[in-house]
Amino acid sequence: MKHRGTKDAPIKVGISTCLLGENVRFDSGHKRDRFITDILGDYFEFIPVCPEMEIGMGVPREAVHLVDAPEGTRMVGVRSGRDWTAKMRQYSDNRVKQLAKYRLSGYILKSKSPSCGMERVKLFHPNGNAHSANGVGMYTEYLLKEYPLLPVEEEGRLHDIPLRENFIVRVFAYHRLQELFSGCFSRKDIIRFHTIHKYLLLAHSPKHYTQMGKLVAAIADHLPDDFRSQYSQLFMEGLRVKSTTKKNVNVLLHIVGFFKRHLEADDKKYLLDVIDDYHKQLVPLVVPVTLIRRFVDKYNIAYLTDQIYLAPHPKELMLRNHV
């Protein structure tokens, strides 16, 4: 199963420029993240953006922070009090719209940044005292509004294994969704897409999978744009729900049902024992999945061959290798 994009449609991911090792921060430094550059860089084509540089702040520059003012959040220089709000807001509105030409499949942001932070950005009183850590970077505010379905994450949260896997699953899934809806699509295309994502969706949100099934069954009742919008929203919302051990076990047991006329009693017992070990968190998910993939290949189970659940991302990322 291919995980890299094609030459004509690479998997493009927006990113805060400093995370790639570029010296664009206020202190002339960078925040290179080697997981991003050395590992994810093999699968994604990064589109770098540094809002503060791109509105002309320069390097080095005075640090800025967000001020929680009565008229709304402002971006001001920490020492001088210079107000960059209007310039940053106008830039952000234009820049995020320009990103449409790249057809991004994801975005990685610099945490805690007053321009790029996704959450927990410090807000200050006009007098300079810290107020709270509930802010959102000014550029990111526009990004999230313009692309509500886009998988977005901060580099710091990518060091949390479950959050990392959820983000990467969504990036690859969103890329496939974009390819599905890149032109005209048929009912047959939709049914195939929905079918191969069945177990991946069930591992995240059975509720969303059920809702999507009803939508697919009634596809003839919807205009193409309306169907595309509703299906895309349910698909990405469902994958945003975290997968759990319990949901994975349910999916694995469903898959075992396809082998009932193929497996010898001892092989079936061994497979169920491995799934039980995963349930008890004695082995990582990759162990039962690898065994299942072996049986799928051995017995040529057509329905399971293309199930995205069995390979939602490159195995080299080792995202399912942790208990």
Secondary structure, 3 states (H helix, E strand, C coil): CCCCCCCCCCCEEEEEHHHHCCCCCCCCCCCCCHHHHHHHHHCCEEEEECHHHHCCCCCCCCCEEEEEECCEEEEEECCCCCECHHHHHHHHHHHHHHHHHHCCCEEEECCCCCCCCCCCEEEECCCCCEEEEEECCHHHHHHHHHCCCCCEEECCHHHCHHHHHHHHHHHHHHHHHHHHCCCCCCHHHHHHHHHHCHHHHHHHCHHHHHHHHHHHHCHHHCCHHHHHHHHHHHHHHHHHCCCCHHHHHHHHHHHHHHHCCCCCHHHHHHHHHHHHHHHCCCCCCHHHHHHHHHHHHHHCCHHHHCCHHHCCCCHHHCCCCCC
